[in-house]
Amino acid sequence: MDRPLSLDLTTRFHAVRRDLVSFSRSYPLTAGFIAVLLFSLFSMVVIDRPVALWFKANMGGNIQGFFKIVTEVGLAEYWLVPSALLWVFFRLRAMMALMLPAREILLYRARLCAYFFLTMALSGIFVNLVKLIVGRWRPRFLFHDELYGFSMFTLAANSYPSGHSQAIWAAMTALMVICPRYNLAWAFLAVLVAVSRFATTVHFVSDVAMGSFIGIAGAILMRRWFEARGYLQHPYPAQAGLCLTCPARRAAE
């Protein structure tokens, strides 16, 4: 006796769902990229334009002023310069350290700064390359010239992805690795800055989504590279503080 069509469809649906879950667990970054890309395409067609026009028409006063202040936190140089200076500081201190344990701890802290800096810098370079290739017009061109779309390899068309969103999520995800005790605070700040990018009508929603993903993915990939070489392993795990993460300590927990 033939199986009912509804039963076949249900069986196939569950099989596809199992395959998707398995793929997501095996390749989380690839699955995340596909999901964000699909959301971006959907948002470009359905969400971006009406959201931008709504914020342009309704956002003002103290709320707009607040978001304009918050959005400045996403400037990459506010995070790149201090991390580079701290790397130099710890390296110099390590050169002057007389005791081996102190030198090893200072070098470890320098490696944390290098991890933070490279996460920010490399994901930022990638975002700027994508911006140039994609060439999406920013919301202001929609408001003033009714331009909505793309112009590849046009310097003025640099909306997708959002650089501020990439920078803040790269910085905050790196801090989640370095100092996980304050993960909720790091995530809250990242979300706030990312939201400020479309709340101030500087970017579209899809720009923010992809920029945020690239920042997170950059921090995860850089962490894998550093951990594979033992660079994030504290030289004395028993002495590691709450803000100096090491794989051995996390495993013990």
TAQUI-V16783 format. One line per field, one symbol per residue. ss: DSSP state (H for helix, E for strand, - for the rest). phi: phi as a letter, one per 20 degrees, with the letter a starting at -180 (. if undefined). psi: psi as a letter, one per 40 degrees, with the letter a starting at -180 (. if undefined). Layout:
ss: ???
phi: ???
psi: ???
//
This chain:
ss: ----HHHHHHHHHHHHHHHHHHHHHH-HHHHHHHHHHHHHHHHHHHHHHHHHHHHHHH--HHHHHHHHHHHHHH--HHHHHHHHHHHHHHHHHHHH---HHHHHHHHHHHHHHHHHHHHHHHHHHHHHHHHHHH-E--HHHHHHH----E------------HHHHHHHHHHHHHHHH-HHHHHHHHHHHHHHHHHHHH-----HHHHHHHHHHHHHHHHHHHHHHHH--------HHH-------HHHHHH-
phi: .ffgffffffffffffffffffffffcffffffffffffgffffeddgffffffffedeamffffffffffffeffffdfffffffffgffffffefeefgfffffffffffffgfffgfffffffffffgfffmeffgffffeclebqcbgmdffecedefffffffffffffffffcfgdgffffffffffffffefelecegfgffffffffffffffffgffffdmfeeffcgfefefdcfcgffffff
psi: hiiiddddddddddddddddddddddgdddddddddddddddddddddddddddddddhaaddddddddddddehddedddddddddddddddddehdhdddddddddddddddddddddddddddddddddddfhiiddddddefhhaigifhddgfdhihddddddddddddddddgedfdddddddddddddddddefdiiddddddddddddddddddddddddeedehhdgddehidfgiidddddd.
//
